[in-house]
Amino acid sequence: MSSLRWQPQACPTIMLPMPTTDATAPFVDLPAESFRALGHEAIDLITQFFADINEVAPFPARTPADVRALFDLRLPTAGEDPHTILADWSTKILPNSSVLGSPRWFGFVNGSGNQIGAIADALASALNANLGGWKASPAATEIERRTIAWLSEMIGYAPDAGGLFLSGGTMANMAALRTALRSKATWDLAAEGLQASGARRMTIYMADHETHVSFQGAVDFLGLGQQALRKVPSNADFTIDVAALEAMLDADIAAGMTPFCIVGHGGSINVGAFDDFDALADVAARRNLWFHVDGACGALGAILPELAAHFRGMDRADSVSFDAHKWLGTPYEAACLLVRNPDSLQQAFVTHATYLLSSTPSEYTGFNYFDYGPQLSRGWRALKVWMSLRQYGVDGYQAIFRRTIACAKHLHALVVASDEFEVVQPEPELYIYSFRYAPAALRHDDAALDLLNQRIADEITTRQVAFVMTTRIRGRVTQRLSICSHRTRIKDIDETFEAMRGIGEELR
Ligand SMILES: *Cc1c(COP(=O)(O)O)cnc(C)c1O
């Protein structure tokens, strides 16, 4: 694959009005013709980026020191011509960027970024909407509320659910846990926090194998402490063992803990596993616990009828989180938190500041997102989701999701058919798939295979064939591909798999 190559067209220098201190004069933005020329230059850069995206190397393979040196610039004192600034895009920025939108970017669980989302972000920036309060963003607020309602309807969640966009699944999980904690604490948690004299040891439950790191961060951030995260044994298929969960809850209560939340996986991070939501909802209902579904990578799969069995009971969850910047393909950042009872969000986040309300209620009093989430000032994340949903429709997203799943299933078939690779998980039903390079001659030597698998992932990445990372499944290093890009073709899977095989043979 080639490196990102686009060179800018020669562009006439524009005479720029520089700011002056004369506050009696109007501030001069760029004249419309100049701004248009600059904008066209930028859109040309973006257009070329998308034109090349299927063929470019996903990872630049430059060292941090090399990249740092390029940007080791002095603080600008005098202003610069915007064309000069834009020129850095082609010469310095793109050639040293990872291309998450590449059909061969299989790292983390990264979304591929769609075109209309890029345009939406530009428009949102131009308006400079602040989605904190309604008065600062009337249309934008209503678009966010409508988009939240659409997403809730799409995945078959509560029709009158509330929710909001947050930066990512990590923040969405954190906000969900805070809402759960507020809702289940028996003392005045808002006033006294976890330091109240009657405070109990509040605990959260989720499957041990696939626990996402965001929950470790969340319990830490909320001051609960990492021990509050109680890891329940998993079944052979990586789902939570519900009988073990019940036993753990009983034992913990007997030991003086106060369970308040169960988290179910809606597509887990290494193998795309789905917990049994109905069973978890039953346990939560019987014991008056909050039930949260972390569907960061998979909850949107509920739009596929063929996956319906996995989503039975998700509508009973108190909250569901998922990332629009993953499978939905919107540019970063956009995660969504849905809460069945929007009042509980308000209870967890309401603000009381006179300078935020500053007027008696009137016909212009609207929905203020600052009362429903952790942010006061908020960017307009909803616009790119709203536009993406309108451009593709549910039908289009079904097609996109199915093609990514088809790629994961194809990869599984290649692994099954090969003597040199080993299956480590059930056939994938989502776009995430883990497997292991394990030729027969080395199968007795796990330590050697761990090393070899890591080297294969490193080599395929630095040789710029594809971006691949490893994980550990049941303690052993495995390849892990997140095939989240709507641009990935079967040919990308075939060529990546063949390259892995070849590199494995070469290295062992
Ligand atoms: C990606 C992911 C998260 C975290 O989401 P970010 O958007 O990266 O913050 C949480 N849980 C799961 C299962 C994920 O796949």
The ligand as an SDF file (V2000), in Angstrom:
LIG
                    3D

 15 15  0  0  0  0  0  0  0  0999 V2000
  -14.8700    0.9650   22.9200 C   0  0  0  0  0  0  0  0  0  0  0  0
  -15.4990    0.4060   24.1270 C   0  0  0  0  0  0  0  0  0  0  0  0
  -15.6400    1.1670   25.2920 C   0  0  0  0  0  0  0  0  0  0  0  0
  -15.0330    2.5460   25.4330 C   0  0  0  0  0  0  0  0  0  0  0  0
  -15.4750    3.4210   24.4830 O   0  0  0  0  0  0  0  0  0  0  0  0
  -14.6260    4.7280   24.0620 P   0  0  0  0  0  0  0  0  0  0  0  0
  -15.5140    5.3510   23.0600 O   0  0  0  0  0  0  0  0  0  0  0  0
  -13.3360    4.2380   23.4970 O   0  0  0  0  0  0  0  0  0  0  0  0
  -14.4150    5.5490   25.2690 O   0  0  0  0  0  0  0  0  0  0  0  0
  -16.3030    0.6030   26.3470 C   0  0  0  0  0  0  0  0  0  0  0  0
  -16.7990   -0.6420   26.2950 N   0  0  0  0  0  0  0  0  0  0  0  0
  -16.6660   -1.4170   25.1910 C   0  0  0  0  0  0  0  0  0  0  0  0
  -17.2400   -2.8050   25.1760 C   0  0  0  0  0  0  0  0  0  0  0  0
  -16.0170   -0.9200   24.0660 C   0  0  0  0  0  0  0  0  0  0  0  0
  -15.9110   -1.6570   22.9550 O   0  0  0  0  0  0  0  0  0  0  0  0
  1  2  1  0
  2  3  1  0
  2 14  2  0
  3  4  1  0
  3 10  2  0
  4  5  1  0
  5  6  1  0
  6  7  2  0
  6  8  1  0
  6  9  1  0
 10 11  1  0
 11 12  2  0
 12 13  1  0
 12 14  1  0
 14 15  1  0
M  END
$$$$
